[in-house]
């Protein structure tokens, strides 16, 4: 039996500063992380501070659509 909607879903976090500054995507790419969130506890988009290897510092990473 398959569940209709799972409570925990997989989300992709992408660096907000790399996207805004228009980093060259061919050279190093944009920093992305994959994590999970609880749909009932956090219904809106998730934002976490993670390390970005392109920027060489901790920046905000926001949830993107798949």
PyMOL commands that set and color helices and strands:
alter all, ss='L'
color gray80, all
select helices_A, chain A and resi 16-21
alter helices_A, ss='H'
color red, helices_A
select strands_A, chain A and resi 8-15+32-38+47-52+57-64
alter strands_A, ss='S'
color yellow, strands_A
deselect
rebuild
show_as cartoon
